[in-house]
Amino acid sequence: METKKTQATSEQMTDTDLSEQIKKVTKDSHVRAENTELMLSFQRGQVTLQQYKLLLCSLYEIYQALEEELDRNSNHPNVAPIYFPAELARLEAIEKDLEYFYGRDWREKIVVPAATKRYSHRLRQIGKENPEFLVAHAYTRYLGDLSGGQVLSRITQKSIGLKGSEGLSFFAFPGVTSPNLFKQLYRSRMNSVELMEEQRTGVLEEAVRAFELNIQVFNDLQKMLDVTDNKSQNRSLTHSTPAQTLQIQTTPLLRMLLGLLVAVATVSVGLYAF
Ligand code: HEM
């Protein structure tokens, strides 16, 4: 299916192409997204199991909203050209990964920050009110996933120390043989979406907003992780090793003993002088 569709990608891109415009307007946002603490952890090969698990929880909520709205609007003229569930849908893959990390009752263990709720709320809102904006969100997530998928999968596998490919389904696109060719096809489909000038401006604004929502999710996740880290650090202070605990508890005690010694010495010297 993919090869047949790919033949439509040979058309020349121009400055008025939606795919070019959207890339241009989101360029700065992309740099900001790349430089969030969470994304830097991936790039440095330092992503932790906790970071990855929490990210998967948020991705679950985001893709659930995105894919439900795309499915519901799949016959809409502005959505149909970019509707590729067989090739791109991520929800089932994320569910598999969540089950791998959290067990069968993973649904009860999902935790997401406020920013993720805002993101999914926005997706459901535009799905109802402005389905033509869905292209901006589908572009931001799917083309991003297709661009970094393979590299990020290997980095995550190595950082977390996973043996096989279990837990990494999110990064795999079995329905896409060549991510680059598929991205070309996707761009040509985006360019075939007919939009009035006002709608086009709305889509471009929505793409910047989509990046912003992602950045907020990454920042919120990092804050959640920092709080957890601090808590466990505090716990390790109260449940600290005997040596640490002793040190903490003896400081005021020592001070009291010293004070007492000085007092006794002063009294003794006084008595001696007397
Ligand atoms: C680890 C951080 C990231 C790195 C290193 C990275 C890197 C890249 C690279 C190398 C490309 C290919 C550029 C090209 O083909 O011209 C790309 C494309 C893309 N990335 Fe990222 N990216 C990161 C994070 C993100 C995030 C968080 C998002 C959105 C949420 C995103 C969205 C996109 C999109 C939409 C494209 C397609 C651009 C286009 O061809 O129009 N990226 N990224």
Residues whose N, C-alpha, C, O or C-beta is under 5 A from the ligand:
A	BS01	HEM	S19 K23 A33 E34 M39 F42 Y139 T140 L143 G144 S147 G148 N214
